[in-house]
């Protein structure tokens, strides 16, 4: 399966207690086990939540376009890991393959404007639509994932229990 977006060559970012982005000690993905769906999904959803937080900081000049861009690249990497984890169990996610491109379009439109809470508010509905599409696409595979994990003697972990 081909990669959809490049994997980051940096070690990732997170937010300090003051809200400023800081480098992580480890890379963006903690899942080194092929087919580890729960970890892959958890990492992807955590990154999308952080994107919303960083966009709020960007809107008040406490994060840069680069911070948002770096997080988008991390989400692309986490998305690829998630696609691969599901593919390992022969679970198709082709209906959400467009999510990274849709997310990029929203982010490019938002970041083309001067940062402000009003600008962010105008892009939030579309951002939420894209993230909701991702979440629903993942949730719709829960039964297939449960069946596959039981078949392989895996955990009974629900995708939304993380």
Backbone as CSV, one residue per row, in Angstrom:
resi,resn,N_x,N_y,N_z,CA_x,CA_y,CA_z,C_x,C_y,C_z
1,UNK,0.848,-1.181,0.000,0.000,0.000,0.000,0.886,1.234,0.000
2,UNK,0.615,2.158,-0.841,1.445,3.355,-0.948,1.098,4.355,0.142
3,UNK,2.054,5.183,0.471,1.848,6.211,1.485,0.997,7.327,0.899
4,UNK,0.190,7.913,1.740,-0.685,8.999,1.303,-0.034,10.342,1.538
5,UNK,0.724,10.465,2.604,1.394,11.711,2.929,2.738,11.387,3.540
6,UNK,3.708,12.252,3.378,5.044,11.946,3.878,5.054,11.832,5.392
7,UNK,5.926,10.974,5.867,6.085,10.864,7.308,7.001,11.984,7.767
8,UNK,6.788,12.472,8.971,7.594,13.592,9.435,9.031,13.170,9.703
9,UNK,9.961,14.077,9.450,11.361,13.809,9.729,11.768,14.480,11.040
10,UNK,10.854,15.071,11.729,11.101,15.709,13.007,10.579,14.791,14.102
11,UNK,10.783,15.172,15.342,10.368,14.308,16.437,8.979,14.643,16.961
12,UNK,8.246,15.494,16.294,6.888,15.815,16.717,6.864,17.029,17.616
13,UNK,5.674,17.531,17.902,5.537,18.654,18.806,4.385,18.402,19.753
14,UNK,4.447,19.069,20.881,3.332,19.053,21.820,3.264,20.445,22.415
15,UNK,2.342,20.650,23.323,2.181,21.971,23.902,2.734,21.991,25.318
16,UNK,3.472,23.047,25.641,3.975,23.217,26.992,2.828,23.675,27.882
17,UNK,3.089,23.769,29.181,2.049,24.225,30.101,1.615,25.652,29.791
18,UNK,2.480,26.415,29.104,2.119,27.777,28.715,1.365,27.805,27.395
19,UNK,1.274,26.651,26.737,0.549,26.581,25.472,1.432,26.700,24.249
20,UNK,2.737,26.858,24.428,3.628,26.981,23.281,4.040,25.598,22.798
21,UNK,4.164,25.407,21.496,4.592,24.109,20.977,6.024,23.796,21.420
22,UNK,6.259,22.536,21.805,7.589,22.072,22.169,7.829,20.710,21.527
23,UNK,9.092,20.380,21.313,9.424,19.101,20.684,9.198,17.952,21.660
24,UNK,8.710,16.825,21.138,8.561,15.603,21.916,9.879,14.850,21.908
25,UNK,10.087,14.031,22.920,11.255,13.180,22.985,11.164,12.056,21.964
26,UNK,9.959,11.502,21.759,9.776,10.373,20.871,9.092,10.840,19.599
27,UNK,9.095,9.968,18.593,8.432,10.272,17.338,6.939,10.303,17.508
28,UNK,6.212,10.706,16.490,4.782,10.868,16.581,4.028,9.571,16.782
29,UNK,4.516,8.455,16.280,3.787,7.207,16.403,4.430,6.309,17.432
30,UNK,3.646,5.841,18.379,4.140,4.940,19.396,3.877,3.488,19.017
31,UNK,3.228,3.233,17.895,2.870,1.889,17.483,3.943,1.312,16.568
32,UNK,4.682,0.321,17.078,5.685,-0.339,16.256,5.213,-1.732,15.858
33,UNK,4.064,-2.159,16.353,3.531,-3.481,16.079,2.599,-3.399,14.879
34,UNK,2.896,-4.143,13.810,1.992,-4.121,12.652,0.585,-4.571,13.069
35,UNK,-0.403,-3.852,12.587,-1.783,-4.223,12.872,-2.295,-3.794,14.229
36,UNK,-1.550,-2.941,14.936,-1.999,-2.461,16.247,-3.008,-1.337,16.049
37,UNK,-4.226,-1.739,15.742,-5.285,-0.783,15.424,-5.592,0.162,16.584
38,UNK,-5.800,-0.345,17.811,-6.146,0.594,18.896,-5.110,1.697,19.104
39,UNK,-3.826,1.353,19.063,-2.789,2.366,19.251,-2.748,3.341,18.076
40,UNK,-2.867,2.803,16.865,-2.852,3.666,15.682,-4.006,4.657,15.710
41,UNK,-5.201,4.175,16.024,-6.382,5.050,16.073,-6.242,6.064,17.200
42,UNK,-5.774,5.623,18.344,-5.586,6.531,19.475,-4.621,7.662,19.105
43,UNK,-3.477,7.298,18.494,-2.490,8.312,18.114,-3.058,9.290,17.086
44,UNK,-3.802,8.766,16.115,-4.403,9.633,15.093,-5.408,10.599,15.711
45,UNK,-6.283,10.085,16.551,-7.304,10.953,17.156,-6.684,11.951,18.129
46,UNK,-5.631,11.548,18.815,-4.924,12.481,19.697,-4.310,13.615,18.884
47,UNK,-3.732,13.279,17.739,-3.140,14.308,16.876,-4.197,15.266,16.334
48,UNK,-5.377,14.746,15.975,-6.424,15.641,15.467,-6.929,16.560,16.575
49,UNK,-6.974,16.059,17.799,-7.375,16.912,18.915,-6.329,18.009,19.136
50,UNK,-5.050,17.638,19.056,-3.989,18.622,19.211,-4.034,19.660,18.101
51,UNK,-4.422,19.234,16.891,-4.548,20.197,15.788,-5.555,21.285,16.148
52,UNK,-6.676,20.900,16.701,-7.685,21.892,17.087,-7.137,22.836,18.155
53,UNK,-6.363,22.292,19.099,-5.761,23.133,20.141,-4.741,24.104,19.552
54,UNK,-3.894,23.615,18.635,-2.874,24.468,18.028,-3.517,25.536,17.151
55,UNK,-4.599,25.204,16.466,-5.303,26.215,15.670,-5.866,27.320,16.561
56,UNK,-6.361,26.958,17.733,-6.845,27.988,18.667,-5.696,28.889,19.083
57,UNK,-4.526,28.291,19.339,-3.351,29.103,19.683,-2.923,29.970,18.512
58,UNK,-2.955,29.418,17.296,-2.611,30.190,16.104,-3.528,31.412,15.974
59,UNK,-4.803,31.219,16.281,-5.767,32.314,16.113,-5.497,33.498,17.040
60,UNK,-4.731,33.262,18.108,-4.384,34.346,19.033,-2.868,34.587,19.052
61,UNK,-2.209,34.248,17.935,-0.768,34.479,17.745,0.120,33.800,18.788
62,UNK,-0.299,32.629,19.284,0.541,31.881,20.227,1.100,30.611,19.600
63,UNK,0.813,30.393,18.336,1.396,29.303,17.551,1.560,29.819,16.126
64,UNK,2.483,29.231,15.397,2.791,29.697,14.046,2.141,28.792,12.998
65,UNK,2.169,29.262,11.752,1.742,28.425,10.631,2.570,27.156,10.582
66,UNK,3.845,27.289,10.889,4.741,26.130,10.907,4.319,25.082,11.923
67,UNK,3.837,25.548,13.088,3.353,24.611,14.104,2.153,23.825,13.582
68,UNK,1.247,24.531,12.911,0.069,23.880,12.338,0.495,22.927,11.230
69,UNK,1.404,23.362,10.393,1.891,22.535,9.293,2.575,21.266,9.808
70,UNK,3.422,21.414,10.812,4.096,20.249,11.392,3.078,19.246,11.930
71,UNK,2.049,19.746,12.561,1.022,18.859,13.109,0.228,18.187,11.991
72,UNK,-0.005,18.906,10.911,-0.672,18.301,9.751,0.171,17.146,9.198
73,UNK,1.475,17.336,9.106,2.362,16.268,8.628,2.292,15.073,9.577
74,UNK,2.264,15.350,10.883,2.152,14.270,11.865,0.832,13.524,11.686
75,UNK,-0.250,14.256,11.461,-1.545,13.615,11.231,-1.487,12.748,9.978
76,UNK,-0.817,13.236,8.941,-0.646,12.430,7.737,0.073,11.124,8.028
77,UNK,1.108,11.207,8.839,1.844,10.002,9.232,0.938,9.063,10.041
78,UNK,0.251,9.612,11.025,-0.636,8.792,11.864,-1.762,8.176,11.023
79,UNK,-2.237,8.918,10.038,-3.265,8.406,9.133,-2.717,7.192,8.367
80,UNK,-1.501,7.310,7.839,-0.890,6.198,7.113,-0.708,4.977,8.006
81,UNK,-0.277,5.193,9.237,-0.108,4.087,10.184,-1.461,3.422,10.442
82,UNK,-2.503,4.220,10.583,-3.848,3.685,10.833,-4.341,2.886,9.632
83,UNK,-4.176,3.433,8.433,-4.578,2.710,7.220,-3.847,1.365,7.152
84,UNK,-2.557,1.386,7.435,-1.754,0.157,7.393,-2.185,-0.840,8.461
85,UNK,-2.506,-0.346,9.648,-2.939,-1.242,10.729,-4.235,-1.956,10.355
86,UNK,-5.181,-1.206,9.803,-6.430,-1.835,9.367,-6.178,-2.783,8.193
87,UNK,-5.328,-2.376,7.250,-5.025,-3.215,6.089,-4.399,-4.535,6.522
88,UNK,-3.616,-4.518,7.580,-2.998,-5.733,8.116,-4.077,-6.773,8.433
89,UNK,-5.242,-6.286,8.847,-6.370,-7.162,9.184,-7.366,-7.279,8.024
90,UNK,-6.955,-6.817,6.835,-7.784,-6.874,5.626,-9.081,-6.076,5.785
91,UNK,-8.972,-4.916,6.432,-10.116,-4.023,6.604,-9.851,-2.776,5.760
92,UNK,-10.727,-2.542,4.802,-10.581,-1.449,3.845,-11.074,-0.129,4.432
93,UNK,-10.298,0.909,4.249,-10.675,2.263,4.684,-10.685,3.239,3.518
94,UNK,-10.878,2.730,2.312,-10.767,3.589,1.132,-11.749,4.754,1.138
95,UNK,-12.862,4.633,1.854,-13.832,5.729,1.894,-13.329,6.946,2.666
96,UNK,-12.254,6.791,3.440,-11.713,7.954,4.160,-10.335,8.361,3.642
97,UNK,-9.882,7.778,2.554,-8.578,8.151,1.990,-8.506,9.634,1.630
98,UNK,-9.629,10.266,1.385,-9.631,11.688,1.007,-9.490,12.629,2.202
99,UNK,-9.578,12.109,3.411,-9.559,12.968,4.595,-8.300,13.838,4.675
100,UNK,-7.080,13.312,4.499,-5.918,14.216,4.589,-5.957,15.355,3.568
101,UNK,-6.392,15.073,2.341,-6.475,16.137,1.330,-7.546,17.158,1.698
102,UNK,-8.672,16.685,2.213,-9.734,17.605,2.643,-9.252,18.463,3.807
103,UNK,-8.529,17.844,4.733,-7.991,18.575,5.877,-6.989,19.628,5.404
104,UNK,-6.158,19.255,4.459,-5.172,20.206,3.922,-5.861,21.413,3.296
105,UNK,-6.920,21.187,2.543,-7.651,22.284,1.905,-8.187,23.259,2.952
106,UNK,-8.770,22.709,4.025,-9.308,23.566,5.094,-8.180,24.355,5.750
107,UNK,-7.088,23.668,6.070,-5.977,24.340,6.746,-5.337,25.403,5.866
108,UNK,-5.170,25.108,4.583,-4.591,26.113,3.683,-5.467,27.356,3.606
109,UNK,-6.777,27.157,3.542,-7.686,28.304,3.511,-7.609,29.122,4.781
110,UNK,-7.579,28.435,5.896,-7.522,29.119,7.194,-6.209,29.875,7.350
111,UNK,-5.103,29.197,7.069,-3.787,29.811,7.275,-3.468,30.903,6.258
112,UNK,-4.223,30.978,5.178,-4.036,32.054,4.198,-4.551,33.382,4.738
113,UNK,-5.354,33.318,5.775,-5.910,34.523,6.405,-4.992,34.975,7.542
114,UNK,-5.187,36.217,7.985,-4.486,36.685,9.170,-5.086,36.003,10.393
115,UNK,-4.251,35.573,11.346,-4.775,34.871,12.521,-5.749,35.719,13.330
116,UNK,-6.886,35.132,13.651,-7.849,35.762,14.552,-8.880,34.717,14.946
117,UNK,-9.496,34.881,16.107,-10.547,33.947,16.505,-11.709,33.925,15.499
118,UNK,-12.016,35.063,14.891,-13.113,35.112,13.913,-12.787,34.283,12.676
119,UNK,-11.547,34.360,12.212,-11.128,33.558,11.060,-11.235,32.077,11.410
120,UNK,-10.711,31.699,12.568,-10.791,30.300,12.982,-12.246,29.850,13.063
121,UNK,-13.096,30.686,13.647,-14.519,30.333,13.762,-15.160,30.108,12.397
122,UNK,-14.716,30.842,11.396,-15.302,30.676,10.066,-14.873,29.359,9.411
123,UNK,-13.718,28.805,9.810,-13.231,27.541,9.243,-13.564,26.327,10.101
124,UNK,-13.969,26.540,11.349,-14.244,25.410,12.236,-15.344,24.471,11.735
125,UNK,-16.438,24.964,11.170,-17.457,24.007,10.699,-16.914,23.019,9.665
126,UNK,-16.106,23.503,8.729,-15.547,22.610,7.718,-14.500,21.678,8.331
127,UNK,-13.696,22.191,9.234,-12.721,21.357,9.929,-13.439,20.240,10.692
128,UNK,-14.474,20.589,11.393,-15.235,19.585,12.151,-15.894,18.566,11.234
129,UNK,-16.360,19.006,10.058,-16.962,18.073,9.103,-15.943,17.026,8.666
130,UNK,-14.729,17.475,8.363,-13.677,16.562,7.917,-13.304,15.596,9.048
131,UNK,-13.130,16.119,10.261,-12.763,15.262,11.384,-13.888,14.296,11.742
132,UNK,-15.130,14.731,11.594,-16.280,13.858,11.846,-16.307,12.727,10.819
133,UNK,-15.999,13.043,9.567,-15.936,12.014,8.522,-14.887,10.959,8.890
134,UNK,-13.733,11.410,9.373,-12.686,10.500,9.797,-13.166,9.616,10.953
135,UNK,-13.729,10.234,11.958,-14.202,9.497,13.137,-15.272,8.483,12.763
136,UNK,-16.236,8.893,11.971,-17.305,7.979,11.558,-16.759,6.835,10.715
137,UNK,-15.799,7.135,9.852,-15.187,6.091,9.042,-14.485,5.050,9.899
138,UNK,-13.811,5.514,10.942,-13.139,4.590,11.850,-14.146,3.811,12.694
139,UNK,-15.143,4.508,13.216,-16.145,3.842,14.049,-16.930,2.790,13.272
140,UNK,-17.145,3.036,11.992,-17.924,2.087,11.195,-17.183,0.766,10.988
141,UNK,-15.890,0.735,11.316,-15.102,-0.495,11.173,-14.959,-1.256,12.481
142,UNK,-15.590,-0.782,13.546,-15.435,-1.433,14.844,-15.801,-2.912,14.817
143,UNK,-16.927,-3.245,14.223,-17.347,-4.650,14.214,-16.354,-5.511,13.441
144,UNK,-15.865,-4.997,12.303,-14.870,-5.752,11.537,-13.586,-5.916,12.338
145,UNK,-13.191,-4.847,13.029,-11.978,-4.912,13.843,-12.147,-5.919,14.979
146,UNK,-13.281,-5.899,15.656,-13.526,-6.862,16.740,-13.451,-8.289,16.218
147,UNK,-14.088,-8.542,15.083,-14.059,-9.879,14.505,-12.630,-10.284,14.155
148,UNK,-11.879,-9.382,13.559,-10.496,-9.685,13.182,-9.629,-9.901,14.418
149,UNK,-9.797,-9.097,15.444,-8.954,-9.229,16.634,-9.269,-10.520,17.375
150,UNK,-10.530,-10.963,17.372,-10.888,-12.234,18.005,-10.332,-13.400,17.189
151,UNK,-10.388,-13.273,15.879,-9.873,-14.319,14.992,-8.384,-14.552,15.228
152,UNK,-7.666,-13.466,15.474,-6.222,-13.569,15.676,-5.855,-13.638,17.157
153,UNK,-6.863,-13.829,18.001,-6.600,-13.932,19.436,-6.189,-12.628,20.061
154,UNK,-6.577,-11.515,19.435,-6.193,-10.187,19.928,-7.074,-9.721,21.057
155,UNK,-6.861,-8.498,21.424,-7.610,-7.904,22.528,-9.029,-7.594,22.124
156,UNK,-9.847,-7.373,23.108,-11.236,-7.004,22.869,-11.420,-5.495,22.935
157,UNK,-10.315,-4.778,22.876,-10.335,-3.321,22.996,-11.200,-2.700,21.919
158,UNK,-12.097,-1.830,22.340,-12.944,-1.086,21.416,-12.144,0.077,20.863
159,UNK,-12.407,0.453,19.617,-11.700,1.569,19.014,-12.009,2.874,19.709
160,UNK,-13.187,2.984,20.320,-13.521,4.252,20.959,-13.319,4.210,22.475
161,UNK,-12.631,3.193,22.980,-12.411,3.119,24.418,-11.117,3.786,24.848
162,UNK,-10.355,4.282,23.921,-9.063,4.902,24.248,-9.251,6.330,24.649
